[in-house]
Amino acid sequence: MARPREFDEEAVLEAAGGAFWLKGYEATSTRDLSACTGLTPSSIYAAFGDKRNLFRRALTHYLESILHERMTRLETTLSPGLAIAGFFDEIIERSVSDKLRRGCMLVNSALESSASDPDFQHVLALELKTIENFFHRCILAGQCSGEIPATVPAEDAARHLLSVLMGIRVFARMRPERALMTGAVRQALATLGLPWPPRPASAASRSTPRSTGQKRGDRAAQS
């Protein structure tokens, strides 16, 4: 009979994810992972197989507890236009307040990925498509409600917003300057007829109770 695991898997994934997020996949060593998780290298490999699999699990945990939580919360608590503006508002606030300049773990992983791992590139591409789809849904809904002009090409606009997001997430690591990021976002939202900075209603989204629990919400506030 296999012995039950004697560690908190969620805590291990968060700790490992923090190391990968800060240093990147290649630069994070097994020694780093052992130090941050409190597990021996043999225990890490026994539980997760190898470094690559641990990285994928940690990235999935990050996406579900932070990025997916944010999109669901904004889309279900705000109007479509404010959901888009609030998304960027939160991203910028987290970026300028992150003293470690970590940027986004997903975008960092996309920039670090190579053609030698096509399966992982496919996983990353699907996640970026998830964000694009969020923008696309909000734009279409905003057009139905009259918040966004019907003349805006929704598919092209969603891709443009994704491109702006990728750019400011890179800025978050190299030049986390509010004016730089807000300038890019303001111009992108102007093409949709959306205000910047967002109207006060968007700030309320940060205090909206999370159906996923306070612990998960606390992690989102640190992203």
KEBANU-558334 format. One line per field, with one value per residue: residue number from 1; residue in three letters; x, y, z of N, C-alpha, C in turn. Coordinates in pm, 1 decimal. Layout:
% KEBANU-558334
i <- [NUM;...] .
aa <- [ALA;...] .
n.c1 <- [X;...] .
n.c2 <- [Y;...] .
n.c3 <- [Z;...] .
ca.c1 <- [X;...] .
ca.c2 <- [Y;...] .
ca.c3 <- [Z;...] .
c.c1 <- [X;...] .
c.c2 <- [Y;...] .
c.c3 <- [Z;...] .
This chain:
% KEBANU-558334
i <- [1;2;3;4;5;6;7;8;9;10;11;12;13;14;15;16;17;18;19;20;21;22;23;24;25;26;27;28;29;30;31;32;33;34;35;36;37;38;39;40;41;42;43;44;45;46;47;48;49;50;51;52;53;54;55;56;57;58;59;60;61;62;63;64;65;66;67;68;69;70;71;72;73;74;75;76;77;78;79;80;81;82;83;84;85;86;87;88;89;90;91;92;93;94;95;96;97;98;99;100;101;102;103;104;105;106;107;108;109;110;111;112;113;114;115;116;117;118;119;120;121;122;123;124;125;126;127;128;129;130;131;132;133;134;135;136;137;138;139;140;141;142;143;144;145;146;147;148;149;150;151;152;153;154;155;156;157;158;159;160;161;162;163;164;165;166;167;168;169;170;171;172;173;174;175;176;177;178;179;180;181;182;183;184;185;186;187;188;189;190;191;192;193;194;195;196;197;198;199;200;201;202;203;204;205;206;207;208;209;210;211;212;213;214;215;216;217;218;219;220;221;222;223] .
aa <- [MET;ALA;ARG;PRO;ARG;GLU;PHE;ASP;GLU;GLU;ALA;VAL;LEU;GLU;ALA;ALA;GLY;GLY;ALA;PHE;TRP;LEU;LYS;GLY;TYR;GLU;ALA;THR;SER;THR;ARG;ASP;LEU;SER;ALA;CYS;THR;GLY;LEU;THR;PRO;SER;SER;ILE;TYR;ALA;ALA;PHE;GLY;ASP;LYS;ARG;ASN;LEU;PHE;ARG;ARG;ALA;LEU;THR;HIS;TYR;LEU;GLU;SER;ILE;LEU;HIS;GLU;ARG;MET;THR;ARG;LEU;GLU;THR;THR;LEU;SER;PRO;GLY;LEU;ALA;ILE;ALA;GLY;PHE;PHE;ASP;GLU;ILE;ILE;GLU;ARG;SER;VAL;SER;ASP;LYS;LEU;ARG;ARG;GLY;CYS;MET;LEU;VAL;ASN;SER;ALA;LEU;GLU;SER;SER;ALA;SER;ASP;PRO;ASP;PHE;GLN;HIS;VAL;LEU;ALA;LEU;GLU;LEU;LYS;THR;ILE;GLU;ASN;PHE;PHE;HIS;ARG;CYS;ILE;LEU;ALA;GLY;GLN;CYS;SER;GLY;GLU;ILE;PRO;ALA;THR;VAL;PRO;ALA;GLU;ASP;ALA;ALA;ARG;HIS;LEU;LEU;SER;VAL;LEU;MET;GLY;ILE;ARG;VAL;PHE;ALA;ARG;MET;ARG;PRO;GLU;ARG;ALA;LEU;MET;THR;GLY;ALA;VAL;ARG;GLN;ALA;LEU;ALA;THR;LEU;GLY;LEU;PRO;TRP;PRO;PRO;ARG;PRO;ALA;SER;ALA;ALA;SER;ARG;SER;THR;PRO;ARG;SER;THR;GLY;GLN;LYS;ARG;GLY;ASP;ARG;ALA;ALA;GLN;SER] .
n.c1 <- [84.2;56.1;221.8;60.4;80.0;284.4;260.6;138.0;-8.8;-107.2;21.4;284.4;279.3;225.0;454.6;659.7;569.6;607.6;886.3;948.5;809.9;948.3;1217.9;1210.1;1178.2;1414.1;1622.2;1558.0;1659.4;1683.6;1769.5;1679.2;1402.9;1375.7;1452.1;1250.8;1015.8;1054.8;1084.0;1270.1;1486.9;1439.1;1184.4;1036.1;1057.8;942.9;681.4;599.3;715.4;904.6;1105.2;992.2;724.3;642.1;663.6;465.3;238.6;248.2;217.1;-41.4;-185.2;-136.1;-265.1;-532.3;-596.4;-543.2;-539.4;-766.7;-955.4;-970.3;-1074.5;-1324.8;-1447.5;-1459.0;-1607.6;-1850.7;-1941.5;-1932.6;-2025.1;-1984.3;-1796.0;-1672.7;-1564.3;-1356.0;-1199.7;-1156.1;-1006.0;-757.5;-696.7;-655.7;-436.0;-237.6;-219.7;-123.6;116.9;272.7;300.6;445.7;733.5;923.5;915.6;796.3;622.7;404.1;335.6;243.9;290.8;567.5;645.2;564.8;738.6;976.0;952.9;1027.3;1063.6;1134.9;973.9;693.7;444.3;412.4;418.6;180.1;0.3;42.5;-38.7;-311.3;-393.6;-343.5;-528.3;-757.1;-763.3;-791.1;-1043.4;-1197.9;-1181.9;-1307.7;-1568.7;-1657.0;-1649.3;-1841.0;-2067.9;-2074.0;-2132.3;-2387.9;-2519.2;-2485.5;-2270.1;-2029.1;-1933.9;-2113.2;-1981.2;-1722.3;-1478.3;-1507.5;-1345.6;-1089.3;-1041.8;-1031.1;-798.0;-618.3;-633.9;-527.7;-266.5;-182.5;-198.0;4.0;222.1;226.1;269.5;527.6;653.7;608.2;808.5;1044.3;1015.6;830.4;634.5;375.3;265.3;358.1;233.2;-41.0;-78.5;-63.4;-281.1;-494.6;-517.3;-586.8;-834.0;-977.8;-1039.5;-1250.2;-1437.5;-1434.9;-1395.6;-1101.9;-917.1;-1094.4;-1443.8;-1561.7;-1697.0;-1549.2;-1353.2;-1490.7;-1504.6;-1285.4;-1342.3;-1547.2;-1710.6;-1555.8;-1653.1;-1488.9;-1355.9;-1188.8;-914.3;-816.7;-881.2;-710.4;-463.9;-499.8;-495.5;-230.3;-117.5] .
n.c2 <- [-119.2;219.7;488.8;758.8;1101.5;1326.2;1602.2;1932.3;1963.1;2181.9;2396.8;2336.4;2360.3;2632.0;2740.5;2639.7;2748.0;3017.8;3035.4;2961.0;3164.9;3393.1;3345.7;3209.4;2918.2;2776.6;2889.2;2817.6;2599.2;2252.4;2256.5;2508.8;2461.3;2264.8;2406.5;2604.6;2460.3;2282.6;2016.4;1718.6;1661.6;1400.6;1348.7;1541.1;1457.6;1207.7;1272.8;1446.0;1371.2;1503.8;1800.0;1953.3;1866.9;1944.1;2217.3;2265.5;2189.6;2377.8;2612.7;2576.2;2581.6;2845.7;2983.2;2903.9;2993.2;3264.0;3413.1;3302.2;3328.0;3605.6;3687.3;3557.1;3669.7;3948.9;3944.1;3851.5;4031.8;4294.4;4539.2;4467.7;4645.4;4768.2;4544.1;4480.5;4716.5;4713.4;4481.1;4550.0;4760.3;4634.3;4474.9;4667.9;4797.2;4586.3;4541.5;4778.1;4777.4;4555.9;4478.2;4295.2;4277.0;4074.3;4036.9;3856.1;3518.3;3348.9;3494.6;3530.3;3263.7;3206.7;3367.2;3244.9;2990.7;2734.2;2607.4;2349.2;2222.5;2156.0;2069.1;2199.1;2461.9;2463.8;2438.9;2685.4;2857.1;2799.6;2902.7;3175.6;3217.3;3183.2;3418.8;3602.5;3521.9;3597.5;3878.7;3901.9;3803.6;3995.7;4226.5;4170.5;4143.5;4400.1;4542.8;4456.8;4568.2;4832.6;4962.7;4951.1;5055.1;4928.1;4916.8;4843.6;4605.0;4307.9;4072.6;4147.7;4357.2;4224.5;4076.3;4283.9;4392.3;4177.5;4184.1;4431.1;4372.8;4175.0;4334.7;4526.6;4356.4;4274.9;4520.7;4542.0;4394.6;4512.7;4796.0;4908.1;5130.9;5347.0;5549.0;5473.3;5226.1;5286.1;5466.9;5311.1;5140.1;5320.5;5426.1;5194.6;5127.9;5350.4;5312.6;5147.1;5299.7;5317.7;5429.9;5566.4;5654.8;5360.9;5389.1;5452.0;5216.6;4994.2;4964.7;4859.3;4594.5;4471.9;4426.6;4252.7;3963.2;3645.6;3358.2;3148.1;3147.1;3303.2;3259.8;3200.1;3439.2;3611.8;3533.8;3617.5;3889.5;3935.5;3907.8] .
n.c3 <- [0.0;-88.4;72.1;237.4;130.2;308.8;319.0;247.1;-47.2;-195.2;-70.0;-134.4;-413.6;-435.5;-317.3;-483.5;-722.8;-666.8;-668.6;-935.5;-1064.7;-990.5;-1072.0;-1312.3;-1525.9;-1619.9;-1464.1;-1207.8;-970.9;-860.9;-601.5;-521.5;-530.3;-338.6;-113.9;-92.2;-71.4;132.5;94.9;26.7;-258.1;-358.5;-259.1;-391.2;-658.8;-637.2;-579.8;-786.8;-1022.3;-1215.1;-1263.5;-1471.2;-1475.4;-1220.9;-1252.8;-1445.6;-1301.5;-1096.5;-1243.7;-1347.3;-1108.0;-1029.5;-1240.4;-1208.9;-950.5;-953.0;-1213.9;-1356.1;-1155.7;-1132.1;-1383.9;-1387.2;-1159.9;-1223.0;-1460.2;-1373.0;-1186.7;-1273.3;-1525.1;-1879.1;-2008.9;-1788.8;-1673.6;-1847.1;-1827.9;-1552.5;-1526.6;-1645.9;-1476.1;-1226.8;-1294.7;-1349.4;-1099.4;-938.4;-1065.3;-1032.8;-762.0;-696.9;-561.2;-631.4;-900.3;-1067.1;-1278.8;-1491.7;-1439.9;-1640.4;-1882.3;-1856.2;-1875.5;-2134.8;-2280.7;-2219.1;-2317.6;-2562.8;-2900.7;-2872.4;-2697.3;-2783.3;-2684.4;-2439.7;-2525.5;-2660.8;-2448.8;-2319.8;-2523.9;-2534.7;-2289.7;-2323.2;-2520.8;-2372.1;-2223.4;-2432.2;-2521.2;-2303.1;-2321.2;-2569.5;-2521.7;-2338.3;-2494.7;-2695.0;-2531.2;-2425.9;-2654.4;-2705.0;-2488.9;-2535.3;-2434.8;-2562.6;-2884.6;-3166.1;-3401.7;-3359.7;-3440.4;-3296.9;-3268.7;-3362.1;-3184.7;-2939.9;-2971.3;-2991.5;-2733.4;-2590.5;-2686.3;-2584.9;-2313.4;-2291.7;-2347.1;-2131.7;-1924.6;-1969.7;-1939.6;-1667.9;-1555.5;-1646.9;-1667.8;-1450.7;-1456.0;-1376.2;-1545.2;-1795.7;-1842.0;-1805.4;-2010.1;-2240.9;-2200.1;-2178.0;-2438.3;-2580.1;-2465.3;-2534.4;-2800.8;-2778.3;-2668.7;-2394.5;-2054.4;-1894.5;-1611.9;-1481.3;-1393.9;-1056.7;-981.7;-1052.4;-860.7;-652.7;-710.1;-604.3;-342.6;-345.4;-226.8;-266.4;-434.7;-435.9;-201.8;78.5;107.4;-148.6;-267.7;-135.1;-243.2;-502.0;-469.9;-446.7;-691.1] .
ca.c1 <- [0.0;136.0;214.0;-2.3;173.3;293.1;277.9;24.5;24.1;-135.5;128.7;404.7;262.3;238.3;595.2;734.8;527.0;673.2;1025.6;947.0;759.4;1052.8;1344.4;1193.1;1193.0;1551.9;1709.5;1517.7;1725.6;1623.1;1803.2;1583.7;1271.9;1383.7;1458.7;1125.4;905.6;1085.3;1090.9;1396.5;1475.1;1378.0;1041.2;977.4;1047.8;848.7;545.4;562.2;777.5;1027.2;1096.7;898.7;587.8;614.9;643.8;333.0;138.0;252.5;159.4;-186.0;-235.8;-130.8;-367.7;-666.1;-620.5;-522.4;-588.6;-903.9;-1038.9;-989.5;-1164.1;-1459.5;-1500.7;-1491.2;-1711.9;-1978.6;-1980.6;-1930.2;-2071.4;-1878.2;-1690.2;-1599.9;-1486.3;-1231.3;-1120.5;-1115.1;-900.6;-632.2;-673.4;-595.7;-303.8;-144.6;-199.1;-35.6;249.4;349.5;321.6;528.0;873.0;1009.3;903.6;780.5;539.6;300.8;398.6;205.2;364.3;708.2;662.6;551.9;861.2;1087.2;929.5;1098.9;1002.8;1174.6;868.7;569.6;327.4;399.1;381.3;36.8;-68.9;51.2;-121.5;-450.4;-420.2;-352.3;-656.8;-858.8;-770.3;-849.0;-1186.3;-1257.4;-1198.3;-1404.4;-1702.4;-1692.7;-1675.0;-1970.5;-2171.6;-2079.5;-2200.4;-2530.9;-2574.2;-2463.8;-2154.3;-1921.5;-1994.2;-2133.2;-1891.0;-1591.1;-1460.1;-1484.8;-1234.6;-964.4;-1025.2;-989.8;-656.7;-542.6;-626.0;-432.5;-132.4;-152.2;-173.1;137.1;320.6;239.4;325.5;672.6;691.7;602.3;937.0;1155.5;986.1;697.7;596.0;231.4;233.7;387.9;131.5;-173.9;-84.0;-94.5;-417.1;-590.0;-536.1;-657.4;-973.2;-1042.8;-1092.2;-1374.2;-1526.7;-1437.6;-1324.2;-982.3;-929.8;-1230.8;-1533.6;-1543.9;-1756.9;-1449.9;-1280.0;-1570.8;-1484.4;-1178.6;-1394.2;-1658.4;-1680.2;-1521.2;-1716.9;-1382.5;-1300.0;-1100.9;-773.4;-785.8;-888.3;-587.9;-357.7;-524.2;-456.7;-86.5;-71.1] .
ca.c2 <- [0.0;342.0;575.7;887.7;1213.2;1392.4;1745.9;2004.3;1976.1;2318.2;2482.1;2305.3;2419.4;2777.2;2771.0;2613.1;2848.8;3143.7;3028.0;2966.0;3296.7;3492.2;3318.6;3143.2;2772.7;2731.5;2937.0;2759.3;2469.6;2158.2;2305.7;2617.5;2402.5;2195.9;2508.0;2677.8;2369.9;2204.5;1875.8;1673.9;1637.6;1270.2;1359.5;1620.6;1374.6;1098.9;1326.6;1519.5;1311.7;1574.1;1945.7;2005.1;1839.1;2031.3;2351.1;2269.9;2186.1;2506.8;2713.1;2553.8;2630.3;2991.9;3030.5;2880.6;3069.1;3407.1;3467.6;3260.1;3388.9;3747.9;3702.2;3516.8;3768.4;4073.8;3922.0;3822.3;4135.8;4425.8;4547.4;4419.1;4744.5;4785.2;4421.9;4496.6;4822.7;4668.3;4381.3;4622.3;4839.6;4546.7;4434.0;4779.2;4817.2;4479.7;4555.6;4887.9;4752.2;4436.3;4517.9;4192.3;4289.9;3939.3;4033.0;3752.0;3387.7;3296.1;3567.0;3494.6;3127.3;3213.2;3425.8;3153.7;2862.5;2715.0;2513.1;2213.0;2167.0;2200.9;2040.7;2305.0;2581.7;2451.8;2470.1;2829.7;2921.8;2784.4;2995.5;3309.7;3220.0;3200.3;3562.3;3665.3;3491.6;3683.6;4010.1;3891.4;3793.5;4124.6;4322.5;4137.2;4176.7;4545.1;4591.1;4428.9;4660.6;4969.2;5018.6;4954.1;5075.4;4807.8;4921.7;4790.0;4463.2;4244.7;3977.0;4223.9;4435.3;4131.6;4044.7;4404.6;4400.4;4074.9;4234.6;4536.4;4304.4;4114.2;4442.7;4587.4;4256.3;4282.7;4644.8;4518.9;4339.1;4597.8;4936.8;4908.6;5270.4;5360.8;5631.2;5395.3;5123.2;5345.8;5529.1;5206.6;5090.6;5428.1;5433.0;5074.6;5135.4;5459.7;5259.1;5078.1;5395.8;5290.6;5531.7;5535.2;5533.9;5309.2;5455.1;5395.9;5084.0;4888.0;4946.3;4776.0;4453.2;4413.9;4388.8;4161.1;3830.8;3545.0;3228.5;3048.2;3150.1;3414.4;3225.9;3217.7;3582.3;3674.5;3509.5;3702.9;4026.2;3945.3;3878.3] .
ca.c3 <- [0.0;-97.5;189.2;206.3;128.7;437.5;298.6;190.4;-188.4;-239.0;-19.1;-212.1;-545.7;-421.8;-291.2;-606.9;-820.0;-632.9;-714.2;-1082.3;-1104.4;-967.5;-1139.5;-1440.3;-1519.5;-1636.5;-1357.2;-1080.0;-954.4;-767.0;-467.8;-493.5;-505.0;-210.3;-8.4;-75.8;-37.8;251.3;58.2;-29.8;-402.2;-385.3;-230.6;-499.6;-778.7;-610.5;-579.8;-907.9;-1140.9;-1250.0;-1251.4;-1571.0;-1433.5;-1106.3;-1307.9;-1509.1;-1194.9;-1026.8;-1333.5;-1347.8;-980.1;-1039.2;-1333.3;-1153.6;-827.8;-971.5;-1340.3;-1382.2;-1051.6;-1163.6;-1497.7;-1346.9;-1065.8;-1291.0;-1560.1;-1308.5;-1091.8;-1335.4;-1663.1;-1968.9;-2027.8;-1663.7;-1650.6;-1923.4;-1767.0;-1419.4;-1544.9;-1663.9;-1355.8;-1126.8;-1342.6;-1331.0;-955.9;-888.1;-1127.0;-974.1;-619.6;-679.9;-547.9;-691.4;-1046.1;-1121.5;-1398.1;-1494.3;-1455.8;-1771.4;-1986.6;-1839.5;-1926.8;-2280.1;-2333.8;-2194.9;-2384.0;-2688.8;-2993.9;-2835.8;-2612.5;-2847.9;-2600.7;-2341.0;-2599.7;-2689.1;-2323.1;-2299.9;-2626.2;-2494.5;-2179.4;-2381.8;-2590.8;-2268.8;-2194.5;-2550.9;-2521.0;-2199.8;-2382.5;-2679.0;-2461.5;-2278.8;-2602.6;-2754.6;-2434.0;-2418.2;-2774.2;-2687.2;-2388.3;-2579.3;-2365.0;-2661.6;-3016.9;-3246.4;-3517.2;-3321.8;-3476.7;-3166.9;-3269.6;-3372.3;-3061.8;-2834.2;-2994.6;-2958.9;-2587.6;-2547.0;-2717.9;-2487.0;-2186.9;-2298.0;-2339.7;-1999.7;-1835.1;-1988.9;-1872.2;-1523.8;-1514.2;-1686.1;-1635.9;-1389.1;-1437.6;-1393.9;-1661.8;-1916.1;-1860.3;-1820.9;-2141.5;-2338.6;-2176.2;-2206.9;-2582.4;-2623.7;-2421.2;-2607.1;-2926.6;-2743.6;-2605.7;-2251.1;-1977.3;-1814.8;-1529.9;-1472.3;-1299.6;-921.6;-961.9;-1069.5;-735.5;-564.1;-742.7;-523.3;-212.4;-365.0;-171.5;-365.9;-414.4;-422.9;-67.7;109.8;88.3;-289.4;-295.7;-85.0;-339.8;-619.2;-438.1;-450.7;-826.7] .
c.c1 <- [88.4;115.6;148.0;101.1;168.1;321.6;152.1;56.4;0.9;-24.8;257.6;395.6;275.6;384.0;680.1;698.7;591.9;817.4;1033.6;906.6;869.7;1174.4;1329.1;1222.1;1339.3;1639.6;1674.1;1574.7;1647.2;1651.9;1709.7;1447.6;1268.3;1380.8;1324.0;1008.8;928.1;1092.0;1229.3;1378.2;1407.1;1227.0;969.9;956.2;950.0;705.1;504.6;629.9;909.5;1001.8;994.7;754.0;548.9;587.5;504.6;222.7;132.3;191.2;7.8;-249.4;-239.7;-245.0;-506.7;-695.1;-606.9;-587.8;-734.0;-1000.3;-1071.1;-1090.0;-1307.7;-1523.5;-1543.7;-1607.6;-1848.7;-2024.1;-1987.8;-1992.5;-1956.4;-1763.2;-1607.0;-1518.9;-1352.8;-1142.0;-1070.3;-1004.6;-765.3;-597.6;-605.0;-454.2;-201.7;-115.8;-104.8;106.4;332.6;378.5;410.8;675.6;969.2;1006.5;890.4;703.7;431.2;367.9;365.8;285.2;513.2;736.6;655.0;679.1;979.5;1073.5;1003.5;1028.2;1038.9;1071.3;733.9;445.2;304.3;363.2;232.6;-45.0;-71.1;-37.5;-269.5;-486.7;-429.9;-483.3;-771.1;-876.0;-833.2;-1000.0;-1261.3;-1282.6;-1308.1;-1547.1;-1747.9;-1725.2;-1811.2;-2085.0;-2187.3;-2147.7;-2350.6;-2595.3;-2559.1;-2344.9;-2034.9;-1986.2;-2001.9;-2038.9;-1752.1;-1580.7;-1416.2;-1362.6;-1100.3;-937.6;-978.3;-842.2;-568.0;-526.0;-527.7;-289.9;-90.1;-120.6;-34.0;244.4;336.8;292.1;477.5;725.5;697.2;733.1;1052.0;1136.6;845.7;651.7;447.6;197.5;254.7;276.4;-6.7;-188.0;-122.0;-238.7;-520.4;-620.6;-616.2;-805.0;-1048.7;-1102.8;-1223.0;-1476.0;-1537.7;-1353.1;-1197.6;-937.7;-1074.2;-1314.7;-1523.3;-1599.5;-1654.4;-1373.3;-1357.3;-1548.6;-1379.9;-1228.1;-1513.2;-1623.2;-1655.5;-1593.1;-1612.8;-1313.4;-1199.6;-955.5;-732.7;-789.0;-763.9;-472.9;-375.7;-480.2;-306.1;-32.1;-33.1] .
c.c2 <- [125.2;428.8;707.7;999.2;1287.9;1541.3;1802.8;2033.2;2119.0;2413.2;2460.8;2369.2;2570.6;2816.4;2751.0;2715.5;2983.1;3147.7;3037.0;3104.2;3401.4;3471.2;3261.5;2994.1;2730.1;2768.2;2880.2;2618.9;2379.1;2200.5;2419.4;2560.4;2330.7;2296.7;2574.9;2587.9;2292.9;2055.2;1841.8;1654.6;1505.3;1273.7;1437.6;1534.9;1259.6;1148.0;1383.7;1468.1;1375.6;1724.1;2003.6;1984.7;1923.9;2172.6;2364.4;2270.9;2319.2;2616.4;2699.3;2606.5;2783.1;3044.8;3015.9;2970.8;3219.2;3457.2;3430.8;3320.8;3533.2;3765.1;3667.1;3620.8;3895.7;4056.2;3901.1;3930.3;4275.1;4421.8;4505.8;4517.8;4763.9;4660.7;4430.4;4600.3;4782.0;4565.7;4451.2;4705.6;4755.5;4504.7;4544.8;4801.6;4712.3;4497.0;4662.8;4863.7;4631.1;4474.8;4417.4;4196.7;4153.7;3935.6;3928.3;3618.1;3327.2;3362.0;3535.5;3357.1;3125.4;3267.3;3330.3;3022.8;2855.5;2610.5;2368.2;2144.8;2211.0;2175.9;2152.3;2437.1;2581.4;2486.0;2620.5;2904.2;2912.6;2880.9;3139.5;3325.3;3238.4;3347.7;3636.4;3642.7;3573.7;3822.3;4006.9;3884.8;3927.6;4228.0;4296.5;4173.6;4327.9;4606.4;4567.0;4527.1;4806.3;5037.0;5035.2;4968.3;4945.8;4802.4;4865.8;4643.7;4384.1;4152.9;4048.6;4300.9;4346.6;4096.6;4164.8;4417.6;4297.0;4121.4;4342.7;4474.1;4243.2;4221.8;4498.8;4486.0;4247.4;4409.7;4625.1;4462.8;4436.2;4744.0;4946.8;5050.3;5286.9;5438.1;5554.3;5295.7;5183.2;5413.6;5429.1;5158.1;5196.0;5435.9;5313.8;5081.3;5245.7;5410.0;5183.7;5173.5;5377.6;5392.4;5478.5;5662.8;5487.9;5388.6;5385.2;5256.5;4972.7;4861.1;4854.7;4627.8;4389.5;4370.6;4295.5;4024.3;3730.6;3415.3;3119.6;3054.6;3261.0;3383.9;3246.6;3364.6;3654.3;3652.7;3598.5;3843.7;4045.9;3929.8;4002.9] .
c.c3 <- [0.0;26.4;150.5;210.6;261.3;421.2;235.8;44.1;-238.8;-194.3;-97.3;-350.2;-541.2;-401.1;-415.8;-713.6;-794.0;-680.6;-866.2;-1132.0;-1095.3;-1057.0;-1280.2;-1427.9;-1521.3;-1517.7;-1220.1;-1068.8;-860.2;-624.2;-427.4;-454.5;-371.0;-96.0;14.9;-35.4;91.8;224.6;5.6;-180.6;-434.4;-360.3;-339.6;-623.0;-759.5;-622.1;-715.0;-1036.0;-1178.0;-1240.0;-1348.9;-1528.8;-1313.0;-1155.0;-1369.8;-1404.5;-1122.1;-1112.8;-1338.8;-1220.4;-979.0;-1125.4;-1273.9;-1034.9;-845.1;-1099.7;-1367.0;-1279.7;-1085.9;-1278.1;-1460.1;-1256.8;-1135.8;-1388.1;-1496.6;-1212.2;-1152.5;-1473.7;-1754.6;-1986.6;-1903.6;-1629.1;-1723.9;-1857.2;-1628.6;-1424.5;-1557.6;-1540.8;-1248.8;-1166.6;-1316.5;-1183.7;-899.0;-941.0;-1057.9;-825.4;-592.3;-678.1;-611.9;-844.0;-1114.5;-1252.7;-1384.9;-1519.9;-1591.8;-1882.7;-1977.4;-1900.1;-2079.1;-2343.9;-2321.0;-2272.0;-2517.1;-2773.3;-2961.1;-2746.9;-2667.5;-2764.1;-2500.3;-2408.4;-2632.4;-2564.5;-2299.3;-2399.0;-2590.4;-2382.2;-2230.1;-2458.7;-2491.6;-2233.4;-2311.2;-2555.4;-2415.8;-2256.4;-2489.6;-2624.9;-2406.3;-2386.4;-2665.4;-2660.5;-2421.6;-2540.1;-2764.0;-2589.8;-2428.2;-2514.1;-2459.5;-2799.5;-3098.2;-3365.8;-3485.6;-3364.3;-3353.1;-3165.2;-3275.7;-3243.2;-2947.1;-2848.6;-2962.2;-2807.5;-2531.9;-2571.9;-2620.1;-2351.8;-2184.6;-2282.8;-2200.5;-1898.0;-1851.5;-1923.2;-1721.0;-1470.1;-1539.4;-1645.7;-1577.1;-1353.0;-1469.0;-1520.8;-1791.8;-1945.5;-1881.7;-1956.7;-2248.1;-2324.4;-2212.2;-2355.9;-2634.0;-2586.1;-2493.9;-2738.3;-2905.1;-2681.5;-2455.7;-2175.1;-1911.6;-1743.8;-1518.1;-1374.2;-1165.3;-902.1;-972.0;-942.0;-641.7;-589.0;-654.4;-386.4;-222.9;-309.0;-283.0;-334.9;-393.8;-288.3;-47.4;83.8;-55.6;-326.4;-248.6;-182.1;-460.9;-592.9;-443.5;-591.2;-902.4] .
